[in-house]
Amino acid sequence: MSELKEFLDSKVQEYNQPGFIELDPISIPHQYSLTQDIEITGFFAAVLAWGQRKTIINKCKELFQLMDNAPYDFLLNHEEADLKAFLDFKHRTFNATDTLYFIDFLSRFYKKHDSLQEAFLPEAQGDTSMENRLIAFHNRFFDDPDAPQRTKKHIATPARKSACKRLNMFLRWMVRKDNKGVDFGLWDKISPSTLICPCDLHVDRVARKLGLITRKPTNWLTALELTEKLREMDPHDPVKYDFALFGLGVEEKF
C-alpha cells in the first residue's frame, strides 16, 4: 500500500492544479465569485456532467446565459414570464421540466437559506454520515408533493443504491480545502474526511486495475469500498485521490 500511496500522491500533485480546470465542468463555477453563484453553477454543472466534457461546459454556459450570468440574482428575483426562456433547454435526458423544477426548488431554498450547504445537513443531530446527508438532500430536494416524477432520476440517492457520483463530485468541489486553486472549500459544516469518492467510468476503471475496488457492480457500496481504501492512505482527505484516479484514466488512458 505504501508504494501505491506514493504513486497516487505524485499523481494528485500532478493533476490537482488549475491547468486542468479549463477542460473540466468545474471551470463553470470558477467563472463566478459570489458564493451562491459558485454553489448554483457548480450544482448544475455536476448534475449535467455526463457525456463529452466540452458539450457539458457549453450546455452550462447556455443555461446560465438564460439567467443573465447572475444565477443567484435570477433565482431570487425572476418573474413567471422569465421562465419561458428555459422551455427549449435540454441536455441528454435533462429537459425543460427538470430545469424548471430545479429552478423552483433553488428559488424556494435560497429565499430561506444563505447557502446550499444547509440542504445537506440532516435534521437529526449526529446523523452525519455521507449516506444520511445524501438521502436527506434528496428528500429535501423533492419536498414539493407536485415535484415531477421524471426529475427524481437526476438527483441520485444511496437509498436507490446509486453511487451518487455527480453529487459526490459537487461535494468535493464545495468541501475540500487545500488552496490548490481547483476545489473551492466554501463549506465548513461537512468534513473532507467524510466525503465519498465520485465513481465515474474513468475512476472506476483505474481503481479496479489498482485493486482498490473488488465489487463487480458499481453502486453505493462500491463507492464506499473505494473510499475506505483511499482513507487508508489519507484519513483526513481521502477524496483528493479522485484527481489521481481520474487523471490517470483521462490523461494517461491508464
N, C-alpha and C positions, 0 to 999 in steps of 0.2 A: 504493500500500500504506500510506503514512503516514496518509492520510485515513481509510482503513478501520481502521487501528490506533487512531487517536484515537477513532473512533466506538465500536469494540468495548471499548476501555479504559474509556470512560464507562459502558458497559452493565455491565461487570464490577463497577465501583464501585456501580452501582445495585442489582445482584442478589446480589452476594456479601456478604450481611449477614443476621443472624439473623431478621429479619422474615419471610423466605420459608421458614424451616425448617418451620413448623407444618404446611404442606400437602404436604411432601415426605417420601419414605421416610427421609431422613437424620434426621428427627425421632425415629425409633425409637432408634438408638444414643445420641442426645442425652438420652435418659431415664436413662442409666446413667453411673456414674462410674468403676467399676473397668475398667482397660484391657482385660482379657479379655472382660468383658461387652460393652464397646463393639465389640470385634472380632467377637464371635459374633453379636450382634444386627445389626451393620452388614452382616456377610456374608449372613445370612439375608434381611435387608431388600433388599439388592442383588439377590440371586438371585430373590427373589419379585417384583421390581419390573417387572411388566408388567400392563397393564390400568389401571383407574381408580386414581389415587393414593390416594383415600380408602379404597378396598377393600384396596389393598396394606397400608396402615397398620393397618387393622382386623384383617387376617389376621395380621400380625406380632404385634400385641398378643395375639390369640388364642393364637398359638403360644407366646409367652413366658409367658403365664399358666399354660400347662401345665407350665412349668418353674419355677413359683412366682416368676417375675420375677427369678430368680437363675440365669441360664443356665450360667455358668462352674461354679458350685457343683453344679448339676444334672449337667452333663457328667462331672464328676469323681466324683460320689458316688451317682448313681442306681442303683437295682436293676432287675432284669429286669421286675418287676411294674409299675414306674413307666412303662414304655414303652407299656402298653396304652392309656393316655390319648391317644396320638397316632394310633391306628388310624382315627380319624374325621377327621383333619386333611387338608384339601385346598385348594389354590388353583390354579385353572386346571388345567393338566396335572401340577402338582406334587402328588403324593399321599402316602399313608402310607408306602409302600415307599421313596420318595425321602427323606421326612423321617427315617425310621429309619436309613437308610444315612448321611445327613448327621450324625445324632447319633452313630452308631457311629464314623465317621471322626474327628469332632472330639473325641470322648471319648478315642480312642486317641492322637490327636495331642497334646492338651493334657496328657496324662499323661507325655509325654516332652519337651514344649517349653513355654516360658513364653508365647510369642507366635505367632500365626498367620502373622506376617511370615516366619518360618523356612520355611514351606511354599512361599514364592515365591522362594526363593534356590536357583538351580541348583547342583548339586553341583560342577560344573567351575568352577574359578577363572577369572574374567574372562569367563564366559559370561553376561553380564548384560543383554543386550538384553531389552526387554519381551516380545518374541516367545518367547524362550527361557524367561523367567520363567513365562509363562502356560502354555507346554507342560509345563514341569516341574511346575507346580502341578496341572495336570490329571492327569498321570501319577502324582503322589504321592497325589492325592485318591482315585484308583481303584487303589490298590496292593493291595487285597484281591482275590484271584482270584475270590471269590464276589460281588463287587460287582454289583448288579443292572444289566443292560444298559440298561434303560429310563432309569436315573438319569443316564447319561452325557450325555444331551441337555441336562441342566440346568447342566452346567459346560462352558462353551464353551472352545474351543482354536483358536489360529491354525492348528494342524495340519489342521483341517477348514475352513480359510479363513473362520472366523467373525470378525465384527468385535469380538466379546467385550465388548459394550457394558456388560453388568452387572458383569463383573469389573473392567473399566477404571474404572467409576464407584466401585466399592468401593475400589479402589486410590487413586483421587483422594481419597476421604474419609480414608483412613488415612495418606497420604503428604504431601499438601500442607500446608505450614506458612506461614500468613500472619496468624495471630492475628485473623482477622475474625469468629471465632465460629461458622463453618459447618463447614469441613473440620477434622479432628482433629489431623493432623500427628503421629501417635503413632509412626510408623515412621521409623527413621533409616538403614536399610541399603539403601533404594531412593531414588534421587534423583528429585525432582519433574521434573527435565529429561527423564527417560526415560519419563514417563507418556504414555499414549496417550489421546486424547480419546474419550469414550464417544459412539458414533454412534447415538443413538436417533432416532426419527422426526422430532422437532422440530429437533434439532441438524442432522440430515442435510438437511432441507428448507431451513433458513435458510442453511446453509453452501453449498448449491448455488446459492441465489439470490444470494449474495455472491461467487460464483465461486471459493470455497475448495475445492470438490470438482468434478472433471470426469468421473471414472469413472462409468459407468452403474450397475453393481451396487453394493450396499452390503455390503462384506465387509472382511476384514482389510486388504487393500491400500488400500481406501477410507479406513479409519481412519488408516492410515499417511500417506496423501496429505494428509488434513485436518490431521493433527498437524504434518507438515512445514511446511505453510503457517502454522500458528499459531506454530511455532518461529521463523519469520522475524520475528514481532512480539515474541516473548519467548522466547529460547532456554532460559532458566532455569526458566520456569514456563508452558509453553505451554497446559496444560490449564485454566488459570484462565479461558480464553475459553469453556469449557463453560458457565459462568454466563451469559455474554453471549448465546451462541447459543441456549441452552435458554430463557432469559428472553424473548428476542425471539420465540421460537416459541410459548411457552405464554402469557405475559402480554400480548404485543402482537400475537399472531397474524400475525407478520411474513410 
